[in-house]
Amino acid sequence: MDRLVIEGGSPLRGEVKVGGAKNAALPLMAASILPQGPLVLQNLPTLGDLKTMGRLLGFMGGNVTPFWEGTCERVELDMSKLTRPEAPHELVKTMRASALVLGPLLARYGRAKVSLPGGCAIGVRPIDMHLKALKEMGALFDLSGGDVVATAPTGGLLGARVHFETVTVTGTENIMMAATLAKGTTTIVNAAREPEVSDTARALIAMGAKITGIGTDEITVEGVDSLKGTTYTVMADRIEAGTLIAAVAVAGGQVTLTGAPCSSMEAVLEKFAEAGLNILIEGDKLNVSFEGGTPKAVSATTLPYPGFPTDMQAQFMAVMTLAQGVSIITETIFENRFMHVAELKRLGADITLEGRVAVVKGVKGLSGAPLTASDLRASASLIIAALAAKGKSFLSRVYHLDRGYDSLDGKLRQLGAKIKREKE
Ligand code: EPZ
């Protein structure tokens, strides 16, 4: 297993390209099940979760360019010879987003067997809302042996008016994909508005789907008989971009992020500007500078888009551990997304937890320590804090980081961070 050795104190300078968005690439890869011909995706990042999804599609009988063996500009996903509409436990247990194949399999093949995703470090994370909505479209379910065995009505799924009690990103994506080939019209009420949902919708439209209401909380899909293959470029990763900005906030320096999806980062950019960073947008270049000094304490509450994203909560908290004053960080999306707090405190952070609220009192400095990653964004949070800590930190279980970032350590090293990867 790998570990990262991080030595704090080096400012970040230079330019780095923001990679493709993991959370757009995952539904887009699942969407490859829908069209009659191959789907070609461009700008796919090379990271663990996409490798898992690629392997899952291969397990089903699909033919996927093995982009994870080395970066490919163009990844072809040909699912026309799908033989097994199944997502087995050994693949699903490592990635909850495997549930994204459920809607496309039911829509295209009328059946699916998907292992129920277990919980994960940040919470129970059921898919009850996905199943309820698919039931309203006529799907029948049998839960056996930890698997969801689903079948669509003989004539195919039926359009329905589906209301999500709370916003669900992959739930919205699953139903939107299922609805593209359903008989009739589907309306998703209280739909997720995340940019990655919109990116998925745009790709489906390029395949011939009829979708309106993109980016709003009410998405309407008029079912069509079939979809065709297309080529689509995945949007840039707003969370990777936000993570790199957080690194500048603690290490200081001046960085240009090229290809950043600035228009989908308003809530994040606002918080970092409030904390004192200089942020200048020039087209798709995001110039971020913070010349020394200490960030101002800023509070944040995670909310569905366009609110402050839960996927930036841990990274933002790492910055606030060094801010002037007290920051109140409230996590409203997941019930247990403070796994990074205990580890941040090992570096000397002053954080008190009260349920879903973290009270972060800025300290003068942090000191390096051995650290253990617990989940994807917690790993990023610990790297950010370690970039500011005096001395060396050692982050183990880096596989959590590699699930969701395409060489974050490499990008930081390119900007001057003293961070190296070694075998544990
Ligand atoms: C997506 O997860 C993202 N993953 C997550 O990013 C992100 O944190 C999350 O949305 C919220 O923005 C992908 O897009 C692949 P939800 P998802 O369904 O869709 C509960 C990362 O770090 N819920 O919006 O799984 C759920 O437990 C990852 O990149 C139900 O109760 O999240 C959670 O508390 C982490 N029943 C809340 O809703 C359901 O059927 C929001 O979950 C579905 C969800």
Residues whose N, C-alpha, C, O or C-beta is under 5 A from the ligand:
A	BS01	EPZ	N23 L26 A97 R125 P126 I127 D128 M129 H130 V167 T168 V169 T170 G171 T310 D311 I333 F334 L376
